[in-house]
């Protein structure tokens, strides 16, 4: 009788499990097919398919485990197969794609909205915030920013800011940590930013940077182009950026980053391209080559990139040059992401220097920290410094000869403030390796990058006139990392959240997914604990030690929650509440009297004192945006 009841219960569970797998659509695997079409090709993976010989050994071992409890038995019953992972994968791809469009009435006509829609959203948000300021007799919004510096901590979500603050207090100030402050914690105005792309709940850096710098949300992977982009038409959906707007007002412009200079975030200030991976000519699919030039060439050959006064970062290789002094190539340099090489044999730094001679522009190119320090920046009009073939190394393991983000920021400000002082400048500074540390579950490396970023912000505060310079600090997106448990005050932020020796220990900083899963998975099928916890102190103190992750992925994913925006200086009161990410471009436009919001009120030199913005003026401003949406230079 007992066996009959047991058989009925198990049969019922299996029947329910089968029904569950058929009541939901199968997950979708996204791959890029560069032969038949440009863009994603979607293939479905059937989770009910039989496990084949290619299934990882871990599944076979898991199936050999003895069923020691009802809960373990149920977990085995409901485990159909391990998720398939592409052999070549990086965070610029998306493994599983939503099937929401198939399940609901939403379609591309009403969610993949173009720049006209997003410009209107930005305009309305600006009107709302200006009127709130007026209602509160706050006239600070009227102050014009002569200079604008926007700092982007790539992947620096709120959890990362909190953990970075504690890390600074513990490891660099030797205190409990929680009471520590980052330089931008003191900024008077803050807001929350909604980061989604037009086609993704959780965004990538290309779409988010396009929103911040061009004023329109964009597709995952798109740079400087709105949702109407085409792989065979480089003018369709083309946007201008804050750098275009600044140059039109004769402001000086520049970009600084710890990543490749052609990487997604800096590229969005100067490039208009269908996909972020097209950094070199070798990466553009054949059917698109006659329509697009690669990101590196756009930086050097087209506006606004060819007019930048400062270009500092990594990425010699995509520009067709190499650093012969580079002493090491590290497997952790960019995670699973690979750096491209040129097929056309162009040496773009040489091209940049030759172009400078043709227009009598005093240009200098450097590739080391020493060369940068030896330059008389007061005599340089335009500076290009590329210090590694790929990204710069992590700050915690800085290669000899590489400048810090602080040093590059100081040099950039010195060059930008040299000429045309009455007009001012616009500068992007990106701490790009916070993101890449998180992608590999390198929590220590990521938090040290936050400290490096914090030092650069502090340097800018000390080097600029606070009455003339608007400084913004934000992130493009967050990451799938949590600060969890109930650790004691002053507990090591990189340590365990509970006491070793308890049934199942876990770390304060834990990732939802990533390569840390396999590093910690106990391969012994008879072990009581599924996680390996006996790492030595030396192993855990290495910056390449991976923190625990609950789902195995080659690259950890981004997070989709709102990120913070901190503001200091003239125009900082335009940062209030919760808003779409593309509003950041509008507040810079309005504060700097440039671009689409320049004509938002009667005069940029003397802000209007009217109680509210007139409807006629609102319509005028909306019409005036059209040239900025689709113009190209």
SELUMRO-94603 format. One record per residue (C-alpha): residue in one letter; x, y, z. Coordinates in Angstrom, 3 decimals. Example, Ala and Ser with C-alpha at 12.3 -4.5 7.8 and 13.67 -1.06 7.14 Angstrom:
REM residues 2
ATOM   resn         c1         c2         c3
ATOM      A     12.300     -4.500      7.800
ATOM      S     13.670     -1.060      7.140
//
This chain:
REM residues 633
ATOM   resn         c1         c2         c3
ATOM      X      0.000      0.000      0.000
ATOM      X      2.834      2.408      0.887
ATOM      X      4.546      1.839     -2.477
ATOM      X      1.260      2.395     -4.324
ATOM      X      0.747      5.766     -2.590
ATOM      X      4.393      6.710     -3.242
ATOM      X      4.017      5.829     -6.941
ATOM      X      0.825      7.938     -7.242
ATOM      X      2.433     10.972     -5.556
ATOM      X      5.539     10.881     -7.759
ATOM      X      3.440     10.360    -10.912
ATOM      X      1.283     13.355    -10.025
ATOM      X      4.352     15.543     -9.477
ATOM      X      5.857     14.472    -12.788
ATOM      X      2.560     15.142    -14.562
ATOM      X      2.420     18.650    -13.049
ATOM      X      6.023     19.262    -14.002
ATOM      X      5.315     18.289    -17.595
ATOM      X      2.283     20.579    -17.650
ATOM      X      4.356     23.421    -16.260
ATOM      X      6.894     23.113    -19.049
ATOM      X      4.206     23.285    -21.720
ATOM      X      2.236     26.171    -20.219
ATOM      X      5.051     28.667    -20.655
ATOM      X      6.839     29.614    -23.874
ATOM      X     10.361     28.210    -24.178
ATOM      X     13.224     30.606    -23.520
ATOM      X     14.722     32.335    -26.537
ATOM      X     18.405     32.214    -27.370
ATOM      X     19.725     35.303    -29.127
ATOM      X     22.625     34.915    -31.537
ATOM      X     24.108     37.280    -34.064
ATOM      X     24.002     36.126    -37.664
ATOM      X     26.340     38.328    -39.700
ATOM      X     25.878     36.449    -42.959
ATOM      X     22.157     36.492    -43.648
ATOM      X     21.185     39.615    -41.734
ATOM      X     22.470     42.231    -39.361
ATOM      X     20.989     42.090    -35.916
ATOM      X     19.574     39.313    -33.772
ATOM      X     18.469     35.951    -35.038
ATOM      X     16.188     34.251    -32.529
ATOM      X     16.274     30.520    -31.948
ATOM      X     14.136     28.708    -29.417
ATOM      X     15.524     26.177    -26.977
ATOM      X     13.141     23.447    -25.885
ATOM      X     13.653     22.789    -22.157
ATOM      X     11.867     19.445    -22.424
ATOM      X     14.319     18.090    -24.994
ATOM      X     16.333     15.053    -23.877
ATOM      X     19.745     15.751    -22.396
ATOM      X     22.446     15.019    -24.956
ATOM      X     26.084     14.028    -24.574
ATOM      X     27.172     17.670    -24.688
ATOM      X     25.476     18.361    -21.348
ATOM      X     28.143     19.429    -18.822
ATOM      X     29.558     16.829    -16.466
ATOM      X     28.166     18.737    -13.525
ATOM      X     24.656     17.569    -14.459
ATOM      X     25.735     13.955    -14.540
ATOM      X     27.328     14.350    -11.143
ATOM      X     24.255     16.056     -9.786
ATOM      X     22.098     13.160    -10.965
ATOM      X     24.335     10.732     -9.077
ATOM      X     23.637     12.415     -5.761
ATOM      X     21.588     10.393     -3.329
ATOM      X     18.123     11.679     -2.565
ATOM      X     18.455     12.345      1.150
ATOM      X     15.289     14.372      1.698
ATOM      X     11.937     15.203      0.116
ATOM      X     13.151     18.727     -0.762
ATOM      X     16.213     17.331     -2.526
ATOM      X     14.019     14.839     -4.384
ATOM      X     11.700     17.597     -5.600
ATOM      X     14.635     19.742     -6.749
ATOM      X     15.922     16.838     -8.830
ATOM      X     12.472     16.138    -10.280
ATOM      X     11.991     19.749    -11.323
ATOM      X     15.499     20.080    -12.811
ATOM      X     14.927     19.401    -16.498
ATOM      X     18.279     20.436    -17.892
ATOM      X     21.056     22.941    -17.360
ATOM      X     20.657     26.201    -19.306
ATOM      X     22.570     26.198    -22.568
ATOM      X     25.336     28.787    -22.780
ATOM      X     26.906     29.874    -26.065
ATOM      X     30.581     28.952    -26.327
ATOM      X     31.418     32.558    -27.190
ATOM      X     29.596     35.017    -24.962
ATOM      X     30.108     38.453    -23.543
ATOM      X     27.981     41.069    -21.850
ATOM      X     27.230     42.849    -25.120
ATOM      X     25.118     39.844    -26.089
ATOM      X     21.888     38.689    -24.498
ATOM      X     21.367     34.996    -23.813
ATOM      X     17.673     34.946    -23.053
ATOM      X     15.395     37.424    -24.779
ATOM      X     11.969     38.352    -23.489
ATOM      X      8.922     36.914    -25.194
ATOM      X      6.713     39.733    -23.898
ATOM      X      5.881     40.955    -27.413
ATOM      X      4.397     37.571    -28.241
ATOM      X      2.419     37.349    -25.015
ATOM      X      0.820     40.802    -25.001
ATOM      X     -0.599     43.383    -27.351
ATOM      X      2.589     45.454    -27.211
ATOM      X      4.369     45.825    -30.517
ATOM      X      7.195     47.771    -32.106
ATOM      X      4.888     50.631    -33.022
ATOM      X      4.144     51.614    -29.455
ATOM      X      7.229     50.721    -27.403
ATOM      X     10.176     51.158    -29.788
ATOM      X      9.715     54.914    -29.714
ATOM      X     11.911     57.265    -31.734
ATOM      X     13.804     60.439    -30.851
ATOM      X     10.801     62.717    -31.401
ATOM      X      8.981     60.958    -28.595
ATOM      X     11.951     60.960    -26.218
ATOM      X     12.792     64.596    -26.908
ATOM      X      9.243     65.480    -25.933
ATOM      X      9.650     63.445    -22.727
ATOM      X     12.841     65.334    -21.915
ATOM      X     11.220     68.682    -22.655
ATOM      X      8.252     67.984    -20.387
ATOM      X     10.537     66.845    -17.564
ATOM      X     12.572     70.035    -17.892
ATOM      X      9.414     72.146    -17.799
ATOM      X      8.188     70.286    -14.726
ATOM      X     11.415     70.744    -12.778
ATOM      X     11.806     74.415    -13.708
ATOM      X      8.250     75.112    -12.558
ATOM      X      8.825     73.229     -9.285
ATOM      X     11.879     75.404     -8.679
ATOM      X      9.837     78.531     -9.361
ATOM      X      7.073     77.401     -7.024
ATOM      X      9.679     77.075     -4.271
ATOM      X     11.332     80.423     -5.078
ATOM      X     14.499     78.539     -5.987
ATOM      X     16.258     80.575     -8.653
ATOM      X     19.348     78.403     -8.804
ATOM      X     18.067     76.773    -11.996
ATOM      X     18.687     80.101    -13.762
ATOM      X     22.423     79.890    -13.268
ATOM      X     24.261     79.193    -16.486
ATOM      X     27.015     76.573    -16.481
ATOM      X     30.013     77.730    -18.452
ATOM      X     31.663     74.322    -18.049
ATOM      X     30.071     70.886    -17.705
ATOM      X     31.838     67.746    -16.496
ATOM      X     29.815     64.546    -16.440
ATOM      X     31.338     61.623    -14.554
ATOM      X     29.948     58.192    -15.431
ATOM      X     30.795     55.266    -13.180
ATOM      X     30.011     52.441    -15.568
ATOM      X     27.910     49.912    -13.661
ATOM      X     28.077     51.976    -10.447
ATOM      X     24.626     51.229     -9.084
ATOM      X     23.502     52.266     -5.610
ATOM      X     24.694     48.974     -4.088
ATOM      X     28.125     49.552     -5.605
ATOM      X     28.210     53.123     -4.267
ATOM      X     27.380     51.902     -0.752
ATOM      X     29.898     49.061     -0.907
ATOM      X     32.515     51.380     -2.427
ATOM      X     32.009     53.880      0.382
ATOM      X     32.508     51.152      3.008
ATOM      X     35.524     49.786      1.113
ATOM      X     37.111     53.246      1.131
ATOM      X     36.515     53.584      4.872
ATOM      X     37.839     50.132      5.715
ATOM      X     40.736     49.519      3.356
ATOM      X     42.004     53.055      2.805
ATOM      X     40.967     54.846      6.009
ATOM      X     41.114     51.786      8.311
ATOM      X     37.812     52.529     10.013
ATOM      X     34.494     50.689     10.336
ATOM      X     33.579     51.986      6.876
ATOM      X     29.876     52.686      7.041
ATOM      X     30.380     56.303      8.134
ATOM      X     32.792     57.117      5.279
ATOM      X     31.849     59.555      2.519
ATOM      X     32.604     59.652     -1.171
ATOM      X     33.345     63.049     -2.693
ATOM      X     29.998     63.219     -4.461
ATOM      X     28.029     62.222     -1.346
ATOM      X     28.269     65.902     -0.424
ATOM      X     26.633     67.164     -3.633
ATOM      X     23.501     69.204     -2.832
ATOM      X     21.148     67.719     -5.433
ATOM      X     20.350     64.085     -6.216
ATOM      X     17.860     62.183     -8.330
ATOM      X     17.048     58.681     -9.518
ATOM      X     17.446     57.677    -13.156
ATOM      X     15.379     55.081    -15.066
ATOM      X     17.845     53.211    -17.254
ATOM      X     15.923     50.768    -19.479
ATOM      X     16.550     50.646    -23.244
ATOM      X     13.652     50.917    -25.694
ATOM      X     13.775     47.135    -26.147
ATOM      X     15.225     45.868    -22.833
ATOM      X     14.134     46.065    -19.211
ATOM      X     17.785     45.714    -18.213
ATOM      X     19.988     47.882    -20.443
ATOM      X     23.456     47.856    -21.936
ATOM      X     25.971     50.705    -21.940
ATOM      X     25.429     51.669    -25.577
ATOM      X     21.727     52.417    -25.250
ATOM      X     22.142     54.128    -21.886
ATOM      X     25.007     56.328    -23.092
ATOM      X     22.966     57.302    -26.151
ATOM      X     20.164     58.374    -23.813
ATOM      X     22.476     60.423    -21.581
ATOM      X     24.469     62.127    -24.320
ATOM      X     22.027     62.326    -27.247
ATOM      X     18.691     62.831    -25.487
ATOM      X     16.910     59.753    -26.855
ATOM      X     16.610     56.244    -25.507
ATOM      X     17.846     53.631    -27.947
ATOM      X     18.058     49.933    -28.674
ATOM      X     20.356     47.601    -26.797
ATOM      X     23.702     47.879    -28.630
ATOM      X     22.899     51.060    -30.587
ATOM      X     25.203     54.071    -30.374
ATOM      X     24.102     57.575    -31.348
ATOM      X     21.030     56.299    -33.202
ATOM      X     17.376     56.088    -32.215
ATOM      X     14.964     53.169    -32.640
ATOM      X     14.551     53.806    -36.384
ATOM      X     18.194     52.844    -37.105
ATOM      X     18.995     50.644    -40.094
ATOM      X     22.012     48.396    -40.804
ATOM      X     22.062     49.598    -44.416
ATOM      X     21.355     53.308    -43.915
ATOM      X     23.743     55.246    -41.692
ATOM      X     21.674     58.443    -41.842
ATOM      X     18.437     56.899    -40.609
ATOM      X     17.833     57.514    -36.913
ATOM      X     21.053     59.490    -36.596
ATOM      X     21.412     61.696    -33.493
ATOM      X     23.641     64.549    -32.398
ATOM      X     25.299     64.575    -28.980
ATOM      X     26.167     67.027    -26.231
ATOM      X     29.592     67.354    -27.878
ATOM      X     27.990     68.514    -31.140
ATOM      X     25.909     71.012    -29.195
ATOM      X     28.947     72.272    -27.267
ATOM      X     31.109     72.670    -30.368
ATOM      X     28.360     74.649    -32.070
ATOM      X     28.688     77.137    -29.195
ATOM      X     32.491     77.158    -29.626
ATOM      X     33.054     75.256    -26.408
ATOM      X     36.039     72.958    -26.070
ATOM      X     35.314     69.249    -25.703
ATOM      X     36.954     66.081    -24.455
ATOM      X     36.576     62.507    -23.238
ATOM      X     38.492     60.506    -20.622
ATOM      X     37.995     56.809    -19.864
ATOM      X     39.695     53.791    -18.318
ATOM      X     38.280     51.570    -21.068
ATOM      X     39.038     51.575    -24.771
ATOM      X     38.286     54.993    -26.184
ATOM      X     36.030     53.236    -28.711
ATOM      X     34.027     51.444    -26.009
ATOM      X     30.281     52.002    -25.737
ATOM      X     30.090     54.862    -23.226
ATOM      X     32.725     57.215    -24.678
ATOM      X     31.720     56.259    -28.241
ATOM      X     28.206     57.612    -27.713
ATOM      X     29.621     61.138    -27.494
ATOM      X     30.935     61.044    -31.077
ATOM      X     29.809     57.947    -33.031
ATOM      X     26.593     57.043    -34.847
ATOM      X     26.620     53.340    -35.504
ATOM      X     24.195     50.438    -35.663
ATOM      X     26.060     48.209    -33.208
ATOM      X     28.551     48.900    -30.437
ATOM      X     30.816     46.014    -31.491
ATOM      X     31.772     47.753    -34.742
ATOM      X     34.857     49.353    -33.179
ATOM      X     37.115     48.249    -36.076
ATOM      X     36.497     47.858    -39.799
ATOM      X     36.970     44.107    -39.325
ATOM      X     33.841     43.922    -37.146
ATOM      X     31.366     45.465    -39.596
ATOM      X     29.312     42.857    -41.542
ATOM      X     29.818     42.898    -45.305
ATOM      X     26.344     44.204    -46.105
ATOM      X     26.901     47.225    -43.840
ATOM      X     30.466     48.173    -44.804
ATOM      X     29.431     50.455    -47.655
ATOM      X     27.043     52.284    -45.329
ATOM      X     29.071     52.666    -42.109
ATOM      X     32.613     53.436    -41.072
ATOM      X     33.812     51.938    -37.811
ATOM      X     33.786     53.695    -34.449
ATOM      X     37.556     54.294    -34.380
ATOM      X     37.525     56.060    -37.743
ATOM      X     34.509     58.121    -36.729
ATOM      X     36.488     59.371    -33.722
ATOM      X     39.356     60.606    -35.891
ATOM      X     37.699     61.487    -39.190
ATOM      X     34.204     62.826    -38.466
ATOM      X     32.631     65.500    -36.297
ATOM      X     32.420     65.896    -33.349
ATOM      X     35.260     63.433    -32.606
ATOM      X     37.760     65.029    -34.961
ATOM      X     37.315     68.327    -33.083
ATOM      X     37.865     66.934    -29.584
ATOM      X     40.556     68.746    -27.624
ATOM      X     41.101     65.821    -25.246
ATOM      X     41.049     62.066    -25.928
ATOM      X     42.510     60.006    -23.057
ATOM      X     42.080     56.298    -22.338
ATOM      X     42.942     52.863    -23.676
ATOM      X     42.385     51.165    -27.009
ATOM      X     45.430     51.623    -29.227
ATOM      X     44.638     48.411    -31.096
ATOM      X     41.255     49.421    -32.580
ATOM      X     42.971     52.583    -33.822
ATOM      X     45.612     50.535    -35.630
ATOM      X     48.504     51.226    -33.263
ATOM      X     50.245     49.262    -30.510
ATOM      X     52.092     50.052    -27.315
ATOM      X     55.467     48.346    -27.610
ATOM      X     56.182     49.025    -23.921
ATOM      X     53.195     47.008    -22.780
ATOM      X     54.753     44.316    -20.624
ATOM      X     51.877     41.973    -19.974
ATOM      X     48.668     40.712    -21.458
ATOM      X     46.259     39.642    -18.763
ATOM      X     43.477     37.069    -19.096
ATOM      X     41.320     39.261    -16.846
ATOM      X     41.825     42.368    -18.962
ATOM      X     38.306     42.511    -20.356
ATOM      X     36.610     39.373    -19.110
ATOM      X     35.108     37.463    -22.011
ATOM      X     35.182     40.558    -24.215
ATOM      X     37.818     40.580    -26.969
ATOM      X     39.563     43.565    -28.528
ATOM      X     39.368     43.906    -32.313
ATOM      X     42.125     44.553    -34.860
ATOM      X     42.017     46.594    -38.055
ATOM      X     42.076     45.102    -41.546
ATOM      X     42.698     48.382    -43.381
ATOM      X     46.205     48.945    -41.884
ATOM      X     45.327     52.539    -40.920
ATOM      X     47.266     54.069    -38.034
ATOM      X     44.633     56.472    -36.778
ATOM      X     46.769     58.304    -34.178
ATOM      X     49.114     59.220    -37.051
ATOM      X     46.128     60.316    -39.131
ATOM      X     44.952     62.468    -36.212
ATOM      X     48.349     64.161    -35.910
ATOM      X     48.552     64.824    -39.671
ATOM      X     45.072     66.333    -39.662
ATOM      X     46.196     68.666    -36.885
ATOM      X     49.095     69.947    -38.968
ATOM      X     46.782     70.621    -41.891
ATOM      X     44.606     72.932    -39.792
ATOM      X     47.457     74.395    -37.686
ATOM      X     46.162     72.752    -34.520
ATOM      X     48.817     72.224    -31.834
ATOM      X     48.364     68.521    -31.152
ATOM      X     50.285     66.027    -29.028
ATOM      X     50.060     62.247    -28.783
ATOM      X     51.304     60.319    -25.739
ATOM      X     51.226     56.655    -24.761
ATOM      X     52.684     56.632    -21.237
ATOM      X     52.295     58.318    -17.878
ATOM      X     55.807     59.747    -18.159
ATOM      X     55.108     61.317    -21.551
ATOM      X     51.917     62.843    -20.174
ATOM      X     53.744     64.366    -17.201
ATOM      X     56.491     65.788    -19.411
ATOM      X     54.062     67.680    -21.640
ATOM      X     53.646     71.404    -21.195
ATOM      X     49.861     71.325    -21.318
ATOM      X     49.684     75.108    -21.551
ATOM      X     51.139     74.855    -25.042
ATOM      X     48.857     72.072    -26.263
ATOM      X     45.545     72.774    -27.945
ATOM      X     44.544     69.129    -28.487
ATOM      X     45.787     66.021    -26.672
ATOM      X     45.402     62.329    -27.477
ATOM      X     46.734     59.813    -24.968
ATOM      X     46.197     56.074    -25.434
ATOM      X     48.002     54.033    -22.810
ATOM      X     47.228     50.394    -23.562
ATOM      X     46.279     48.270    -26.539
ATOM      X     43.008     47.301    -24.837
ATOM      X     41.444     48.718    -21.656
ATOM      X     43.632     50.232    -18.980
ATOM      X     44.454     47.732    -16.253
ATOM      X     42.441     47.661    -13.047
ATOM      X     43.524     50.418    -10.663
ATOM      X     44.326     47.852     -7.981
ATOM      X     46.924     46.272    -10.314
ATOM      X     47.984     49.308    -12.304
ATOM      X     50.585     48.649    -14.991
ATOM      X     53.726     50.776    -14.709
ATOM      X     53.512     53.659    -17.144
ATOM      X     49.729     54.003    -16.989
ATOM      X     48.235     57.204    -15.586
ATOM      X     45.446     57.051    -13.040
ATOM      X     41.949     58.302    -13.795
ATOM      X     42.688     61.236    -11.494
ATOM      X     45.820     62.151    -13.465
ATOM      X     43.989     61.953    -16.788
ATOM      X     41.144     64.085    -15.426
ATOM      X     43.552     66.750    -14.198
ATOM      X     45.361     66.809    -17.553
ATOM      X     42.061     67.046    -19.422
ATOM      X     40.876     70.024    -17.366
ATOM      X     44.220     71.779    -17.838
ATOM      X     44.028     71.401    -21.625
ATOM      X     40.360     72.372    -21.848
ATOM      X     40.822     75.478    -19.716
ATOM      X     43.782     76.618    -21.817
ATOM      X     41.951     78.127    -24.775
ATOM      X     38.795     80.111    -25.389
ATOM      X     38.103     80.490    -21.674
ATOM      X     35.079     82.700    -22.158
ATOM      X     33.131     79.904    -23.880
ATOM      X     33.960     77.046    -21.531
ATOM      X     34.032     73.305    -22.179
ATOM      X     32.215     69.975    -21.883
ATOM      X     34.057     66.898    -20.586
ATOM      X     33.067     63.253    -20.119
ATOM      X     35.040     61.234    -17.554
ATOM      X     34.234     57.519    -17.369
ATOM      X     35.315     55.075    -14.691
ATOM      X     34.685     52.168    -17.012
ATOM      X     36.276     49.273    -15.201
ATOM      X     33.820     49.216    -12.306
ATOM      X     31.520     47.505    -14.764
ATOM      X     34.101     45.035    -16.013
ATOM      X     35.100     44.036    -12.499
ATOM      X     31.497     43.202    -11.704
ATOM      X     31.089     41.251    -14.942
ATOM      X     33.727     38.819    -13.699
ATOM      X     32.497     38.870    -10.072
ATOM      X     35.744     40.607     -9.081
ATOM      X     34.171     42.547     -6.222
ATOM      X     37.489     43.802     -4.837
ATOM      X     38.610     45.121     -8.231
ATOM      X     35.239     46.804     -8.837
ATOM      X     35.243     48.555     -5.451
ATOM      X     38.809     49.776     -5.903
ATOM      X     37.698     51.254     -9.231
ATOM      X     35.014     53.173     -7.299
ATOM      X     37.765     54.622     -5.113
ATOM      X     39.785     55.593     -8.208
ATOM      X     36.647     57.209     -9.642
ATOM      X     36.023     59.068     -6.380
ATOM      X     39.551     60.500     -6.477
ATOM      X     38.965     61.812    -10.000
ATOM      X     35.742     63.554     -8.934
ATOM      X     37.559     65.122     -5.975
ATOM      X     40.323     66.352     -8.294
ATOM      X     37.759     68.011    -10.560
ATOM      X     36.118     69.728     -7.583
ATOM      X     39.468     71.121     -6.487
ATOM      X     40.573     72.160     -9.978
ATOM      X     37.453     73.989    -11.192
ATOM      X     35.498     77.107    -10.292
ATOM      X     32.359     75.946     -8.480
ATOM      X     30.381     78.982     -9.674
ATOM      X     31.133     78.202    -13.329
ATOM      X     31.232     74.405    -13.530
ATOM      X     28.331     71.970    -13.358
ATOM      X     29.604     68.574    -12.196
ATOM      X     27.341     65.560    -12.606
ATOM      X     28.080     62.084    -11.242
ATOM      X     25.992     59.119    -12.325
ATOM      X     26.018     55.549    -13.608
ATOM      X     24.771     54.223    -16.900
ATOM      X     23.261     51.141    -15.250
ATOM      X     23.555     48.920    -12.212
ATOM      X     24.776     45.339    -11.678
ATOM      X     23.363     42.112    -10.303
ATOM      X     25.195     42.392     -6.977
ATOM      X     23.643     42.531     -3.512
ATOM      X     24.866     43.740     -0.121
ATOM      X     23.042     41.266      2.086
ATOM      X     22.744     39.339      5.321
ATOM      X     23.044     40.859      8.791
ATOM      X     26.802     41.404      9.175
ATOM      X     28.015     43.287     12.246
ATOM      X     28.961     46.954     12.051
ATOM      X     32.491     47.212     10.658
ATOM      X     32.382     43.718      9.171
ATOM      X     34.736     43.311      6.208
ATOM      X     32.724     44.417      3.165
ATOM      X     34.548     41.723      1.176
ATOM      X     34.057     39.126      3.904
ATOM      X     31.360     36.738      5.037
ATOM      X     27.936     37.895      6.157
ATOM      X     27.676     35.129      8.734
ATOM      X     30.185     33.241     10.851
ATOM      X     32.328     30.529      9.248
ATOM      X     31.390     27.199     10.740
ATOM      X     27.664     27.727     10.363
ATOM      X     25.746     25.339      8.133
ATOM      X     26.071     27.435      4.971
ATOM      X     28.227     30.542      4.990
ATOM      X     27.817     33.286      2.412
ATOM      X     29.472     36.575      1.538
ATOM      X     28.148     40.076      2.214
ATOM      X     28.611     40.909     -1.475
ATOM      X     26.939     38.201     -3.529
ATOM      X     26.104     38.136     -7.222
ATOM      X     22.873     36.889     -8.744
ATOM      X     24.847     35.331    -11.595
ATOM      X     28.295     35.095    -13.129
ATOM      X     31.462     32.977    -13.298
ATOM      X     31.789     32.919     -9.508
ATOM      X     29.239     30.090     -9.440
ATOM      X     31.618     27.529    -10.920
ATOM      X     34.551     28.769     -8.831
ATOM      X     32.621     27.950     -5.656
ATOM      X     30.609     24.911     -6.741
ATOM      X     31.612     21.791     -4.845
ATOM      X     32.302     19.070     -7.410
ATOM      X     32.081     16.346     -4.758
ATOM      X     28.597     14.815     -5.235
ATOM      X     28.561     13.415     -1.690
ATOM      X     29.538     16.653      0.044
ATOM      X     27.118     18.050      2.607
ATOM      X     27.519     21.629      1.335
ATOM      X     27.199     22.510     -2.341
ATOM      X     29.600     25.467     -1.989
ATOM      X     33.353     25.394     -1.502
ATOM      X     34.170     27.677      1.420
ATOM      X     37.741     26.761      2.349
ATOM      X     39.493     29.392      0.239
ATOM      X     42.685     30.648      1.876
ATOM      X     43.024     34.253      3.016
ATOM      X     45.613     34.774      0.285
ATOM      X     43.172     33.556     -2.353
ATOM      X     40.349     35.733     -1.055
ATOM      X     42.582     38.817     -0.906
ATOM      X     43.449     38.551     -4.591
ATOM      X     41.558     41.015     -6.758
ATOM      X     40.795     38.151     -9.159
ATOM      X     39.002     36.188     -6.444
ATOM      X     35.414     35.770     -7.583
ATOM      X     32.586     36.250     -5.121
ATOM      X     29.703     33.825     -4.855
ATOM      X     27.170     33.815     -7.699
ATOM      X     23.917     31.858     -7.706
ATOM      X     23.551     31.214    -11.454
ATOM      X     26.430     30.148    -13.733
ATOM      X     27.197     32.604    -16.530
ATOM      X     30.512     33.435    -18.240
ATOM      X     29.781     37.132    -17.637
ATOM      X     27.630     38.531    -14.829
ATOM      X     24.740     40.658    -16.081
ATOM      X     23.700     44.241    -15.535
ATOM      X     20.977     45.237    -13.088
ATOM      X     17.828     47.071    -14.106
ATOM      X     17.050     49.189    -11.040
ATOM      X     17.291     52.978    -11.040
ATOM      X     20.707     54.576    -10.606
ATOM      X     21.615     57.779     -8.784
ATOM      X     22.518     61.164    -10.254
ATOM      X     24.454     63.658     -8.110
ATOM      X     24.803     67.326     -9.111
ATOM      X     26.970     70.241     -7.988
ATOM      X     27.359     73.747     -9.393
ATOM      X     25.261     75.998    -11.647
ATOM      X     22.189     74.199    -12.934
ATOM      X     22.436     71.438    -10.320
ATOM      X     18.923     72.164     -9.032
ATOM      X     17.612     70.729    -12.307
ATOM      X     18.286     67.326    -10.723
ATOM      X     15.181     66.424     -8.725
ATOM      X     13.040     63.335     -8.255
ATOM      X     12.853     60.341    -10.589
ATOM      X     13.241     60.757    -14.339
ATOM      X     14.075     59.037    -17.601
ATOM      X     17.754     58.735    -18.441
ATOM      X     17.501     60.861    -21.570
ATOM      X     16.591     63.860    -19.386
ATOM      X     20.271     64.103    -18.405
ATOM      X     21.058     65.384    -21.905
ATOM      X     18.332     68.011    -21.579
ATOM      X     19.497     69.312    -18.225
ATOM      X     23.047     69.670    -19.624
ATOM      X     21.640     71.361    -22.719
ATOM      X     19.630     73.833    -20.655
ATOM      X     22.309     74.459    -18.029
ATOM      X     24.997     74.982    -20.659
ATOM      X     22.872     77.049    -23.063
ATOM      X     23.576     74.728    -25.956
ATOM      X     21.700     72.282    -28.117
ATOM      X     17.957     71.652    -28.156
ATOM      X     17.118     73.308    -24.822
ATOM      X     19.052     76.480    -25.587
ATOM      X     15.829     78.171    -26.715
ATOM      X     13.761     76.773    -23.864
ATOM      X     13.380     80.265    -22.426
ATOM      X     13.927     83.754    -23.778
ATOM      X     17.629     84.215    -23.189
ATOM      X     20.547     82.031    -22.204
ATOM      X     22.520     84.990    -20.925
ATOM      X     19.664     86.285    -18.738
ATOM      X     17.207     83.617    -17.704
ATOM      X     13.534     84.572    -17.917
ATOM      X     11.829     85.623    -14.665
ATOM      X      8.339     84.712    -15.886
ATOM      X      6.245     82.682    -13.498
ATOM      X      5.676     79.823    -15.905
ATOM      X      6.665     78.636    -19.307
ATOM      X      4.174     79.697    -21.929
ATOM      X      2.517     77.138    -24.169
ATOM      X      3.655     79.023    -27.243
ATOM      X      7.250     78.906    -26.044
ATOM      X      6.884     75.200    -25.325
ATOM      X      5.693     74.567    -28.878
ATOM      X      8.479     76.724    -30.265
ATOM      X     11.064     74.734    -28.344
ATOM      X      9.551     71.436    -29.483
ATOM      X      9.730     72.499    -33.135
ATOM      X     13.292     73.737    -32.672
ATOM      X     14.344     70.240    -31.535
ATOM      X     13.772     68.649    -34.937
ATOM      X     17.154     69.703    -36.427
ATOM      X     18.947     68.287    -33.397
ATOM      X     17.220     64.934    -33.667
ATOM      X     18.230     63.908    -37.148
ATOM      X     20.990     66.319    -38.174
ATOM      X     24.426     64.944    -38.875
ATOM      X     27.708     66.573    -39.664
//
